[in-house]
Amino acid sequence: MLYRLLRHFSNDAKPYDMTSLQLYKHLLRQCERLPPDACKHYKFAVKQSYKQHKAELDPERIKEIICKSKEDAKWIINKYTK
């Protein structure tokens, strides 16, 4: 299952050191840094994405999803903070 991937999470953790649940929580916390309308939109998107991918079993695919999600979150945060 997805939750077997992580030992612990920090800002510089490698993507495969994070479980899907930890990624989910991280992304929801990142949404709090956005303006209210954007926060609502992206929280909904994060929740839908989590539901869609939570049954994924392929470890390589999980790594790809986590890595891409972290990159996207950084881009979105930078977009709204600049």
C-alpha positions as CSV (number, residue, x, y, z in Angstrom):
1,M,0.0,0.0,0.0
2,L,1.0,3.6,-0.3
3,Y,1.8,4.2,3.3
4,R,4.9,2.0,3.4
5,L,7.2,4.5,1.7
6,L,8.2,6.9,4.5
7,R,10.5,7.0,7.4
8,H,10.0,10.7,8.2
9,F,9.3,13.9,6.3
10,S,11.3,17.2,6.2
11,N,11.4,20.0,3.6
12,D,14.5,18.5,2.0
13,A,13.2,14.9,2.0
14,K,13.4,12.9,-1.2
15,P,10.1,12.3,-2.8
16,Y,10.2,8.5,-2.0
17,D,10.7,9.3,1.6
18,M,7.1,10.5,1.9
19,T,3.9,8.5,2.1
20,S,0.9,9.5,0.2
21,L,-0.9,10.5,3.4
22,Q,2.0,12.7,4.4
23,L,2.1,14.3,1.0
24,Y,-1.7,14.9,1.3
25,K,-1.2,16.7,4.7
26,H,1.7,18.6,3.4
27,L,-0.2,19.9,0.3
28,L,-3.2,20.9,2.4
29,R,-0.9,22.9,4.7
30,Q,0.7,24.5,1.7
31,C,-2.7,25.6,0.5
32,E,-3.1,27.7,3.7
33,R,-0.3,30.0,2.3
34,L,-2.5,30.9,-0.7
35,P,-5.2,33.6,-1.0
36,P,-8.6,32.5,0.3
37,D,-10.1,31.8,-3.2
38,A,-7.0,29.9,-4.4
39,C,-6.8,28.1,-1.1
40,K,-10.3,26.7,-1.5
41,H,-9.7,25.7,-5.1
42,Y,-6.4,23.9,-4.5
43,K,-7.6,22.2,-1.4
44,F,-10.4,20.7,-3.4
45,A,-8.0,19.7,-6.1
46,V,-5.7,18.0,-3.6
47,K,-8.5,16.1,-2.0
48,Q,-9.8,14.9,-5.4
49,S,-6.3,13.9,-6.5
50,Y,-5.7,12.0,-3.3
51,K,-8.9,10.0,-3.6
52,Q,-8.1,9.3,-7.3
53,H,-4.6,7.9,-6.6
54,K,-4.8,6.4,-3.1
55,A,-5.2,2.9,-4.4
56,E,-2.1,3.1,-6.5
57,L,0.2,0.1,-5.8
58,D,3.1,0.6,-8.2
59,P,6.1,2.0,-6.2
60,E,7.6,3.7,-9.2
61,R,4.4,5.4,-10.1
62,I,3.9,6.5,-6.5
63,K,7.3,8.1,-6.6
64,E,6.4,9.9,-9.8
65,I,3.2,11.2,-8.4
66,I,4.8,12.4,-5.2
67,C,7.7,14.1,-7.0
68,K,5.4,15.8,-9.5
69,S,3.0,16.9,-6.7
70,K,5.8,18.6,-4.8
71,E,7.1,20.4,-7.9
72,D,3.6,21.6,-8.7
73,A,3.0,22.8,-5.1
74,K,6.3,24.8,-5.2
75,W,5.3,26.4,-8.5
76,I,1.8,27.3,-7.3
77,I,3.2,28.8,-4.0
78,N,5.8,30.8,-6.0
79,K,3.1,32.0,-8.4
80,Y,1.1,33.5,-5.6
81,T,3.9,34.9,-3.4
82,K,5.6,36.8,-6.2
